[in-house]
Amino acid sequence: GIVSLMATCMVLQALFNNAYMFRIFREGTHVRSAVVSLVYRKSLRISNSARQSYTVGEIVNLQAVDAERIKQVLQHLHWLWAAPLLILICLVFLLRLVGI
């Protein structure tokens, strides 16, 4: 009955979520690498006067920390659509279980 349906849903959720997370981590790493590369190339092209306004630490920060933040946003962006859907599915199951 409902127990086997919920167990099946949990197994499917785990399978699809793991496959999705693998792909999104891989793509996030590609994006992070691209951002680091772009910031590095830009840091090589800026003029000496502009280079003096940025410290080496600021450039490294742009390459490392900010690129990692972009990667993390990409990894968790799917929750904007997935969380409401999961809440709706859980509410439907709860209402069916209660009998409303």
HUBELUR-V486682 format. One record per pair of residues at least 6 apart in sequence whose ideal C-beta (glycine too) atoms are under 6 Angstrom apart, sorted by the first residue. I is the first residue (numbers start at 1). GAP is how many residues later the second one is. D is the distance in whole Angstrom. If there is no record, write none. Layout:
# HUBELUR-V486682
i=I gap=GAP d=D
i=I gap=GAP d=D
This chain:
# HUBELUR-V486682
i=24 gap=51 d=5
i=28 gap=43 d=4
i=28 gap=46 d=5
i=28 gap=47 d=5
i=32 gap=35 d=5
i=32 gap=39 d=4
i=35 gap=32 d=4
i=35 gap=35 d=6
i=36 gap=27 d=5
i=36 gap=31 d=5
i=39 gap=23 d=5
i=39 gap=24 d=5
i=43 gap=16 d=5
